[in-house]
Amino acid sequence: MFSSFFSSKNQKLVKQWTKEHEQIIALSANVKEAYRINKFVTAKKELKKLRKLTLNHLMSEDNELYKLSETLQETDEEITGLIHSFSESFHDTKPALIHFLKEYANDEAVLDDNFLKTLNKLHVAFSKRVIYEEKTLFSRLSAS
């Protein structure tokens, strides 16, 4: 009960981001399942939730990691190196993810086979990304 009260800012961020990762992956699975059973209205609703959560999550990570890297630049080269590596490794996937969400979460978008193919690719890429992020960067941030 008191552990979250006494947690460091980094530990709180890691906890928040880890929870958001779980929610993003679950929403992605919900979209895929709704599409699979031809519930396109439900798929679109879940996709809009996914877009909102994902964009907020990415903005939060970008802002907080930038602030953290600026603060720790001279005192913790390991974390700043991980933050830089983290940013670089997501360089191509992030714009593709944002474009996908922008394109398909609008009311006029048609959810077709190309939609599902792209969603599957992004789901796999994001899942791998989460594993990498949580095992490397998050574990180090939690310890600091």
Secondary structure as a PSIPRED ss2 file (coil, helix, strand):
# PSIPRED VFORMAT (PSIPRED V4.0)

   1 M C   1.000  0.000  0.000
   2 F C   1.000  0.000  0.000
   3 S C   1.000  0.000  0.000
   4 S C   1.000  0.000  0.000
   5 F C   1.000  0.000  0.000
   6 F C   1.000  0.000  0.000
   7 S C   1.000  0.000  0.000
   8 S C   1.000  0.000  0.000
   9 K H   0.000  1.000  0.000
  10 N H   0.000  1.000  0.000
  11 Q H   0.000  1.000  0.000
  12 K H   0.000  1.000  0.000
  13 L H   0.000  1.000  0.000
  14 V H   0.000  1.000  0.000
  15 K H   0.000  1.000  0.000
  16 Q H   0.000  1.000  0.000
  17 W H   0.000  1.000  0.000
  18 T H   0.000  1.000  0.000
  19 K H   0.000  1.000  0.000
  20 E H   0.000  1.000  0.000
  21 H H   0.000  1.000  0.000
  22 E H   0.000  1.000  0.000
  23 Q H   0.000  1.000  0.000
  24 I H   0.000  1.000  0.000
  25 I H   0.000  1.000  0.000
  26 A H   0.000  1.000  0.000
  27 L H   0.000  1.000  0.000
  28 S H   0.000  1.000  0.000
  29 A H   0.000  1.000  0.000
  30 N H   0.000  1.000  0.000
  31 V H   0.000  1.000  0.000
  32 K H   0.000  1.000  0.000
  33 E H   0.000  1.000  0.000
  34 A H   0.000  1.000  0.000
  35 Y H   0.000  1.000  0.000
  36 R H   0.000  1.000  0.000
  37 I C   1.000  0.000  0.000
  38 N C   1.000  0.000  0.000
  39 K C   1.000  0.000  0.000
  40 F H   0.000  1.000  0.000
  41 V H   0.000  1.000  0.000
  42 T H   0.000  1.000  0.000
  43 A H   0.000  1.000  0.000
  44 K H   0.000  1.000  0.000
  45 K H   0.000  1.000  0.000
  46 E H   0.000  1.000  0.000
  47 L H   0.000  1.000  0.000
  48 K H   0.000  1.000  0.000
  49 K H   0.000  1.000  0.000
  50 L H   0.000  1.000  0.000
  51 R H   0.000  1.000  0.000
  52 K H   0.000  1.000  0.000
  53 L H   0.000  1.000  0.000
  54 T H   0.000  1.000  0.000
  55 L H   0.000  1.000  0.000
  56 N H   0.000  1.000  0.000
  57 H H   0.000  1.000  0.000
  58 L H   0.000  1.000  0.000
  59 M H   0.000  1.000  0.000
  60 S H   0.000  1.000  0.000
  61 E H   0.000  1.000  0.000
  62 D H   0.000  1.000  0.000
  63 N H   0.000  1.000  0.000
  64 E H   0.000  1.000  0.000
  65 L H   0.000  1.000  0.000
  66 Y H   0.000  1.000  0.000
  67 K H   0.000  1.000  0.000
  68 L H   0.000  1.000  0.000
  69 S H   0.000  1.000  0.000
  70 E H   0.000  1.000  0.000
  71 T H   0.000  1.000  0.000
  72 L H   0.000  1.000  0.000
  73 Q C   1.000  0.000  0.000
  74 E C   1.000  0.000  0.000
  75 T C   1.000  0.000  0.000
  76 D C   1.000  0.000  0.000
  77 E H   0.000  1.000  0.000
  78 E H   0.000  1.000  0.000
  79 I H   0.000  1.000  0.000
  80 T H   0.000  1.000  0.000
  81 G H   0.000  1.000  0.000
  82 L H   0.000  1.000  0.000
  83 I H   0.000  1.000  0.000
  84 H H   0.000  1.000  0.000
  85 S H   0.000  1.000  0.000
  86 F H   0.000  1.000  0.000
  87 S H   0.000  1.000  0.000
  88 E H   0.000  1.000  0.000
  89 S H   0.000  1.000  0.000
  90 F C   1.000  0.000  0.000
  91 H C   1.000  0.000  0.000
  92 D C   1.000  0.000  0.000
  93 T H   0.000  1.000  0.000
  94 K H   0.000  1.000  0.000
  95 P H   0.000  1.000  0.000
  96 A H   0.000  1.000  0.000
  97 L H   0.000  1.000  0.000
  98 I H   0.000  1.000  0.000
  99 H H   0.000  1.000  0.000
 100 F H   0.000  1.000  0.000
 101 L H   0.000  1.000  0.000
 102 K H   0.000  1.000  0.000
 103 E H   0.000  1.000  0.000
 104 Y H   0.000  1.000  0.000
 105 A C   1.000  0.000  0.000
 106 N C   1.000  0.000  0.000
 107 D C   1.000  0.000  0.000
 108 E C   1.000  0.000  0.000
 109 A C   1.000  0.000  0.000
 110 V C   1.000  0.000  0.000
 111 L C   1.000  0.000  0.000
 112 D C   1.000  0.000  0.000
 113 D H   0.000  1.000  0.000
 114 N H   0.000  1.000  0.000
 115 F H   0.000  1.000  0.000
 116 L H   0.000  1.000  0.000
 117 K H   0.000  1.000  0.000
 118 T H   0.000  1.000  0.000
 119 L H   0.000  1.000  0.000
 120 N H   0.000  1.000  0.000
 121 K H   0.000  1.000  0.000
 122 L H   0.000  1.000  0.000
 123 H H   0.000  1.000  0.000
 124 V H   0.000  1.000  0.000
 125 A H   0.000  1.000  0.000
 126 F H   0.000  1.000  0.000
 127 S H   0.000  1.000  0.000
 128 K H   0.000  1.000  0.000
 129 R H   0.000  1.000  0.000
 130 V H   0.000  1.000  0.000
 131 I H   0.000  1.000  0.000
 132 Y H   0.000  1.000  0.000
 133 E H   0.000  1.000  0.000
 134 E H   0.000  1.000  0.000
 135 K H   0.000  1.000  0.000
 136 T H   0.000  1.000  0.000
 137 L H   0.000  1.000  0.000
 138 F H   0.000  1.000  0.000
 139 S H   0.000  1.000  0.000
 140 R H   0.000  1.000  0.000
 141 L H   0.000  1.000  0.000
 142 S H   0.000  1.000  0.000
 143 A H   0.000  1.000  0.000
 144 S C   1.000  0.000  0.000
